[in-house]
Amino acid sequence: MGAGQGRGSIPISKMGYKVTAVDVSSVGIEQIRHSDETIQTVVDDLYIFDVSDFDYILMDSIMHFEDSDKEKEVSLVKRILRDMKNGAVFVNCIIKGEEGEKVLKEIFSEFDVESIFEDYSEYKLFDETYHFHIIAIKKMLRG
């Protein structure tokens, strides 16, 4: 979700996974289509896109939880966690920072989820190094 030009979608597809790339920008989606024709591409608003049929949901650098967008982004993550199917995995990469990480963990605490991966990583782009917090949670099965 929020696939942009395919920084995450294309490598995941090349690993053999069936990928659906969703972004509000038709420009980014068109670039993905030209790079990898096996990726299903969807131009749609993340805030209304139905996630209920997916096994994995990846959001990379979409959430910042800054004051101007915090309420909208919190609602989005809550909707995803509510609507995703049992057993599905939600992976979020967020710029390293105490406030954003805290907000994300508070959201997760409201749901029946299990943390399955958490680590920090660096991403170098030109002369800049970005530090990310990567967390994957699994929606628990209810019997």
Secondary structure, 3 states (H helix, E strand, C coil): CCCCCCCCHHHHHHCCCCCEEEECCHHHHHHHHHHCCCCEEEECCCCCCCCCCCCEEEEECCCCCCCCCHHHHHHHHHHHHHHCCCCCEEEEEEECCHHHHHHHHHHHHCCCEEEEEEEEEEEEECCEEEEEEEEEEEECCCC
